[in-house]
Amino acid sequence: MNLALIDLLIIGGYLVATVWIGFWLSKRASQNIQTYFLAGNDIPWYFLGLSNASGMFDVSGTMIAVTWMFVYGLKSAWIPWLWPVWNQIFMMIFLGIWMRRSGVLTGAEWITFRFGRGRGGTLSHIITVLFAVIIVIAFMAYFVEGIGKFATQFLPWDLSWSLMGLSVSSENTYAILIIGLTTLYTMKGGFYSVVGTEVMQFVIMTLACLMVGIIAMSLTTPEQILAKVPAGWDGLWFGWELDLDWGELLPLANNRIDEDGYSLFGFIFMLMLFKGVWASLAGPVPSYDMQRVLSTRTPSEAAKMFGLTPLVLMVPRYFMIAGITVLALVYMDPTDLIQTSAKGVESLDFEKVLPFAVSHYVGAGFKGLLLAGLLAAFMSTFAAFINAGSAYVVNDIYKRYINDQAPARRYVVLSYLVTVAIVLIGLVFGLAGGNIQARTDWIVGLLYGSYVASNVLKWIWWRFNGYGFFYGMLAGMVGVAVLPALFQALDWQLLAIEQFPILLLVSLLGAILGSLLSPAEADETLMTFYRKTRPWGWWGPIRDKVMAEDPSFRPNGDLGRDAFNVLVGIAWQMCLVVIPIYLVLRDMAALGISLAVFAGCTWLLKRYWWDRLED
C-alpha cells in the first residue's frame, strides 16, 4: 500500500503523542500500586467508559467482524453473542455495582473478600491468579497474530531479516516493534497511562470510523450492494437454517459457512443464549474489565461506566465495519480473495478485504488517520490486558505470599519487570503462528467456559465455598486441556460453543461436590460479604443472621427488576449494532424501526435503571 507523506506524519505523530502521554502520567502512576494499577480510584466514570470502549475495539476483532459481515450480512450482528457481547449489560445493570462495593484492588483479591483467608480461600485465590495469567497470555498471542497481519497489509516497508540462520518475517518484526512501543508507555505510566492514551485513541478511532462509513455511503448505492450478495443477506432474522447461498456469486463463501459450522444457525443461536446467560452472570474474567470496575469512585459510577461503553462503541465501530464491507462487495474482484494452499485447496482470504477498502477508497491524509485509528485499536486493547496481568502477579502473588512489607517503589519496579515478562511470553506463543478465528473460538468457547460455573455460584449460593470454587475452576481448566483432544480422538466434530455445555457440566460437578464435601465458610466471612455486596440469590441462612444482628438491613429484592432491565439492555445494545449497518445500506424502513425500538429501550432504562442507581 502506498502511503503519502501526510499519512506517515499522522501515524508518526500519533505514536509520539501516545508515548508522551504515558511518560507524562508516569509520575502520578509510580507513587504506589494503588495508583499504578487503579489510578488511585480518581478517574471519572465517563473517562473509564471511553477507555473501556477503546479497549474493546481491537484490530483482530475488527478483521473478524468484517469477514462475518461480508459472508453473513445482517445476520453477522448476532455472531458476537458467542462472546457474549452483552455481558456488558449484566455489568451495567447489577454486577458492576456488586463488585465495586468490595473496595479491593484485583479480581483475585476480591476472591479473598468472598471466601476468606482459610485454606479454601487461599486455593481459590491461587487458581484465580493462574487463570488470569493464562487468559492474558492467550490474548497476547491473539493480538500478536492480528497486529502482524494488519501491519504487513497496510505499512509499506519490508522489515524481514535474518541473523545467524534465524529468519524473521516482516509480519513478526512489525508485531515486535508495535508491541514493544505499547509495552513501553503502559509499563511506565500504569493505569493512568492506559486510560489517558485510550481516551485519545478513542477519539482517533471514532473519527476514522465515521470517515470510512461516509466514504462508503458516497461511493455505493443500495442497488449495487444487493446485486453482489445472495438473497437474505440484508435480513436480520433467521430460521433454524441459515438459508444463505453464495453458490452463483462466490461459491467458496459457502465453504466458509460450512467451516464455521453456522449452517444450522437456529441451533447455534440457542447455544449462544445458553452460554451467554451463564457467562454474563459469572461476571468479567479477571482482566481489564474487572480492573476498571474496581478503579471507579463509587458503585453507581461502575454501573454508569458500563452503560456508556456500548453507547459510544457500537455505532462508530459498526459504521466502519459496514462501510469497509460494502466497498469490498461492490468494487473488489472476488477472485482477489482466493488463495491456494500447498495442497492445492482453494479458500477465501478475507483478511484482504480491509486493506483493499483502505488502499483504494481512502484518500491521502484520511488514510493516515484511519491507519492511526486501527493502530490505536490494537494498542489500547493490548495495553489494558498487560496492565491487568501484571496487577495479578505483583499484588496477588508477590505482595500476598512473598513480601507484604516492601517499599511502595519496589512494587512499582516489580510491575515493570512482570509486564515485560508477560509480553515476552505472549510474543513466543503469538509468533508461533496460527489463525485468528481459531484463537478466538478457543478463548471464548473453551477458556472462558472453564471460568463460568464457579463464578456464577459465588454470587448466588451461600453454601458455595473456597474449595468448591477451586475444584470447579480446576475441573474446567483440565476440561479445556482434555476434552478437545478426547473429542478429536472420538472423531466428534464439535464447535467450541457445542463443547461448552459439556465443559460447564464438568465444572459444575467439580464446584458442587467440592462445596458439599467440605465445610461451609465461616459465618463472619459470609456475613461480611453479604452485608457489603447485597446480592440476590440463595442467601437465606446468611440473610437471617445479618438481619438478626442488624434489623435495619435491607435485603436485595431487585431480581425481577434486574432481569427486566437486562432484557431491555440487550435489545438496546442490539439496536446500537444494527442502526449504523442499516444506515450504510440505506434501508430506511428498518432504520426507522430500529431507532424507535432504541428510543423505547432508552426510556425504560432511564426510568427503571439509571434513576434507581444508588451507592
Secondary structure as the mmCIF struct_conf table of DSSP 4:
data_model
#
loop_
_struct_conf.conf_type_id
_struct_conf.id
_struct_conf.beg_label_comp_id
_struct_conf.beg_label_asym_id
_struct_conf.beg_label_seq_id
_struct_conf.end_label_comp_id
_struct_conf.end_label_asym_id
_struct_conf.end_label_seq_id
HELX_RH_AL_P HELX_RH_AL_P1 LEU A 5 TRP A 24
TURN_TY1_P TURN_TY1_P1 LEU A 25 LEU A 25
HELX_RH_AL_P HELX_RH_AL_P2 SER A 26 ALA A 29
TURN_TY1_P TURN_TY1_P2 SER A 30 SER A 30
BEND BEND1 GLN A 31 GLN A 31
HELX_RH_AL_P HELX_RH_AL_P3 ILE A 33 LEU A 38
HELX_RH_3T_P HELX_RH_3T_P1 ALA A 39 ASN A 41
BEND BEND2 ILE A 43 ILE A 43
HELX_RH_AL_P HELX_RH_AL_P4 TRP A 45 GLY A 55
TURN_TY1_P TURN_TY1_P3 MET A 56 MET A 56
HELX_RH_AL_P HELX_RH_AL_P5 VAL A 59 TYR A 72
HELX_RH_3T_P HELX_RH_3T_P2 GLY A 73 ALA A 77
TURN_TY1_P TURN_TY1_P4 TRP A 78 TRP A 78
HELX_RH_3T_P HELX_RH_3T_P3 ILE A 79 LEU A 82
TURN_TY1_P TURN_TY1_P5 TRP A 83 TRP A 86
HELX_RH_AL_P HELX_RH_AL_P6 ASN A 87 PHE A 90
HELX_RH_PI_P HELX_RH_PI_P1 MET A 91 LEU A 95
HELX_RH_AL_P HELX_RH_AL_P7 GLY A 96 ARG A 100
TURN_TY1_P TURN_TY1_P6 ARG A 101 SER A 102
BEND BEND3 LEU A 105 THR A 106
HELX_RH_AL_P HELX_RH_AL_P8 GLY A 107 PHE A 115
BEND BEND4 ARG A 117 GLY A 118
HELX_RH_AL_P HELX_RH_AL_P9 ARG A 119 PHE A 154
STRN STRN1 TRP A 161 LEU A 163
TURN_TY1_P TURN_TY1_P7 MET A 164 GLY A 165
STRN STRN2 LEU A 166 VAL A 168
HELX_RH_AL_P HELX_RH_AL_P10 SER A 170 LEU A 219
HELX_RH_AL_P HELX_RH_AL_P11 PRO A 222 ALA A 227
TURN_TY1_P TURN_TY1_P8 LYS A 228 LYS A 228
BEND BEND5 VAL A 229 VAL A 229
TURN_TY1_P TURN_TY1_P9 ALA A 231 ASP A 234
BEND BEND6 TRP A 240 GLU A 241
TURN_TY1_P TURN_TY1_P10 GLY A 247 LEU A 249
HELX_RH_AL_P HELX_RH_AL_P12 PRO A 251 ASP A 260
TURN_TY1_P TURN_TY1_P11 GLY A 261 GLY A 261
BEND BEND7 SER A 263 LEU A 264
HELX_RH_AL_P HELX_RH_AL_P13 PHE A 265 LEU A 281
TURN_TY1_P TURN_TY1_P12 ALA A 282 ALA A 282
TURN_TY1_P TURN_TY1_P13 PRO A 286 SER A 287
HELX_RH_AL_P HELX_RH_AL_P14 TYR A 288 SER A 295
BEND BEND8 THR A 296 THR A 298
HELX_RH_AL_P HELX_RH_AL_P15 PRO A 299 TYR A 331
BEND BEND9 MET A 332 MET A 332
HELX_RH_3T_P HELX_RH_3T_P4 PRO A 334 LEU A 337
STRN STRN3 ILE A 338 THR A 340
TURN_TY1_P TURN_TY1_P14 ALA A 342 LYS A 343
BEND BEND10 GLY A 344 GLY A 344
STRN STRN4 GLU A 346 LEU A 348
HELX_RH_3T_P HELX_RH_3T_P5 PHE A 350 LYS A 352
HELX_RH_AL_P HELX_RH_AL_P16 VAL A 353 TYR A 361
BEND BEND11 VAL A 362 VAL A 362
TURN_TY1_P TURN_TY1_P15 ALA A 364 GLY A 365
HELX_RH_AL_P HELX_RH_AL_P17 PHE A 366 VAL A 393
HELX_RH_PI_P HELX_RH_PI_P2 VAL A 394 ILE A 402
TURN_TY1_P TURN_TY1_P16 ASP A 404 GLN A 405
HELX_RH_AL_P HELX_RH_AL_P18 ALA A 408 LEU A 431
TURN_TY1_P TURN_TY1_P17 ALA A 432 ALA A 432
HELX_RH_AL_P HELX_RH_AL_P19 ILE A 436 ASP A 441
HELX_RH_PI_P HELX_RH_PI_P3 TRP A 442 LEU A 447
TURN_TY1_P TURN_TY1_P18 TYR A 448 TYR A 448
HELX_RH_AL_P HELX_RH_AL_P20 GLY A 449 ILE A 460
STRN STRN5 TRP A 461 TRP A 461
TURN_TY1_P TURN_TY1_P19 TRP A 462 ARG A 463
HELX_RH_AL_P HELX_RH_AL_P21 GLY A 466 ALA A 489
TURN_TY1_P TURN_TY1_P20 LEU A 490 ASP A 491
HELX_RH_AL_P HELX_RH_AL_P22 ALA A 496 LEU A 516
TURN_TY1_P TURN_TY1_P21 LEU A 517 LEU A 517
BEND BEND12 SER A 518 SER A 518
HELX_LH_PP_P HELX_LH_PP_P1 PRO A 519 ALA A 522
HELX_RH_AL_P HELX_RH_AL_P23 ASP A 523 THR A 533
BEND BEND13 GLY A 537 GLY A 537
STRN STRN6 TRP A 538 TRP A 538
HELX_RH_AL_P HELX_RH_AL_P24 GLY A 540 GLU A 549
TURN_TY1_P TURN_TY1_P22 PRO A 551 SER A 552
HELX_RH_AL_P HELX_RH_AL_P25 LEU A 559 LEU A 585
TURN_TY1_P TURN_TY1_P23 ARG A 586 ARG A 586
HELX_RH_AL_P HELX_RH_AL_P26 MET A 588 TYR A 608
TURN_TY1_P TURN_TY1_P24 TRP A 609 TRP A 609
HELX_RH_3T_P HELX_RH_3T_P6 TRP A 610 ARG A 612
#
